[in-house]
Amino acid sequence: MQQISESERVLMKIIWKKGGKALYSEIMEELQNEQNEWKKNTVLTLLSRLVEKKYLKVKKFGRRNEYKALIMEAEYQMIQTHSFVDKIYGGNIKSLVSTLLPQNVLSKEELNEIECFWKEKKAQSLDGIKDE
């Protein structure tokens, strides 16, 4: 999947926040609420690029355009995370984690949450093996 620019990502986040689809007018309203002063042509160009890159599909309702996400935020995050780990850590997640731990990037509470998450995932994968 093609990478998107930071500006394109801003528009995708608005559309994801609206449940995966939004009218052009809703996108412009949200940009104004965020004090983003992009001009109409800038937004239309960015939306067109997202359509070309297959992140969005456009549906016309008379003179109104509705933009629908073809990729949801969680899927996008997963793809970007894999891409980052591949590029920076050669696909080695252990290296990523070992980089984060000594930097005190994670609080004690976050570490506890992660530990519980891993224990739960490990138990689920073991249950899957028993079921086979």
C-alpha positions as CSV (number, residue, x, y, z in Angstrom):
1,M,0.0,0.0,0.0
2,Q,1.3,3.4,-0.9
3,Q,2.4,5.8,1.9
4,I,0.3,8.9,2.5
5,S,1.6,12.3,3.5
6,E,1.0,13.9,6.9
7,S,-1.6,16.2,5.3
8,E,-3.4,13.3,3.7
9,R,-3.4,11.5,7.1
10,V,-5.1,14.6,8.7
11,L,-8.0,14.1,6.3
12,M,-8.1,10.3,6.9
13,K,-8.3,10.9,10.7
14,I,-11.3,13.2,10.2
15,I,-13.0,10.5,8.0
16,W,-12.2,7.7,10.5
17,K,-13.5,9.9,13.3
18,K,-16.8,10.3,11.4
19,G,-17.2,6.5,11.3
20,G,-15.4,5.9,8.0
21,K,-17.3,8.2,5.8
22,A,-17.8,12.0,5.5
23,L,-19.2,14.5,3.2
24,Y,-16.8,17.1,1.8
25,S,-18.7,19.8,3.9
26,E,-18.2,17.8,7.1
27,I,-14.5,17.5,6.4
28,M,-14.2,21.3,5.8
29,E,-16.1,22.0,9.0
30,E,-13.9,19.7,11.0
31,L,-10.8,21.4,9.6
32,Q,-12.1,24.7,10.6
33,N,-12.8,23.4,14.1
34,E,-9.2,22.4,14.3
35,Q,-8.1,25.9,13.1
36,N,-6.8,24.4,9.9
37,E,-7.0,27.1,7.2
38,W,-6.5,24.9,4.1
39,K,-8.2,26.3,1.0
40,K,-10.9,24.3,-0.8
41,N,-8.5,23.4,-3.7
42,T,-5.9,22.1,-1.3
43,V,-8.4,19.8,0.4
44,L,-9.9,18.6,-2.9
45,T,-6.4,17.8,-4.2
46,L,-5.5,15.8,-1.1
47,L,-8.8,13.9,-1.3
48,S,-8.2,13.2,-4.9
49,R,-4.8,11.8,-4.1
50,L,-6.3,9.6,-1.4
51,V,-8.8,8.3,-3.9
52,E,-5.9,7.6,-6.4
53,K,-4.0,5.8,-3.7
54,K,-7.1,3.6,-2.9
55,Y,-7.5,4.9,0.6
56,L,-10.8,6.5,-0.2
57,K,-13.8,6.0,-2.5
58,V,-15.9,9.0,-3.6
59,K,-19.6,8.8,-4.0
60,K,-21.5,11.7,-5.6
61,F,-24.9,12.8,-4.3
62,G,-26.0,15.4,-6.7
63,R,-23.4,18.2,-6.2
64,R,-22.2,16.7,-2.9
65,N,-19.3,14.3,-2.5
66,E,-19.1,11.6,0.2
67,Y,-15.7,10.1,0.9
68,K,-15.6,6.6,2.3
69,A,-12.5,5.0,3.8
70,L,-11.4,1.8,2.0
71,I,-9.0,1.1,4.9
72,M,-9.9,1.6,8.5
73,E,-7.7,3.2,11.1
74,A,-6.7,0.0,12.9
75,E,-5.7,-1.6,9.6
76,Y,-3.7,1.5,8.7
77,Q,-1.9,1.5,12.0
78,M,-1.1,-2.1,11.7
79,I,0.4,-1.6,8.2
80,Q,2.4,1.4,9.3
81,T,3.7,-0.4,12.4
82,H,4.9,-3.4,10.4
83,S,6.5,-1.0,7.9
84,F,8.3,0.9,10.7
85,V,9.5,-2.3,12.4
86,D,10.7,-3.7,9.1
87,K,12.5,-0.5,8.1
88,I,14.1,0.4,11.4
89,Y,14.5,-2.9,13.2
90,G,14.7,-5.3,10.3
91,G,11.4,-6.9,11.4
92,N,12.7,-7.7,14.9
93,I,10.0,-6.6,17.4
94,K,12.3,-7.6,20.3
95,S,14.7,-4.9,19.2
96,L,12.0,-2.3,19.2
97,V,10.9,-3.3,22.7
98,S,14.4,-3.4,24.0
99,T,14.9,0.1,22.6
100,L,11.8,1.4,24.4
101,L,12.4,-0.1,27.8
102,P,15.7,1.5,28.8
103,Q,14.5,4.9,27.6
104,N,11.8,5.1,30.3
105,V,9.3,5.7,27.5
106,L,6.7,3.5,29.2
107,S,5.3,4.2,32.7
108,K,5.0,1.5,35.3
109,E,1.2,1.4,34.6
110,E,1.8,1.0,30.9
111,L,4.3,-1.8,31.5
112,N,1.7,-3.6,33.7
113,E,-0.9,-3.2,31.0
114,I,1.4,-4.6,28.4
115,E,2.3,-7.5,30.7
116,C,-1.4,-8.3,31.2
117,F,-2.0,-8.0,27.5
118,W,0.8,-10.5,26.6
119,K,-0.3,-12.9,29.3
120,E,-3.9,-12.8,27.9
121,K,-2.6,-13.2,24.3
122,K,-0.4,-16.1,25.3
123,A,-3.2,-17.9,27.1
124,Q,-5.5,-17.4,24.0
125,S,-2.8,-18.9,21.7
126,L,-2.3,-21.8,24.0
127,D,-6.1,-22.4,24.1
128,G,-6.1,-22.4,20.3
129,I,-3.5,-25.1,20.3
130,K,-5.5,-27.3,22.7
131,D,-8.6,-26.9,20.5
132,E,-6.9,-28.3,17.4
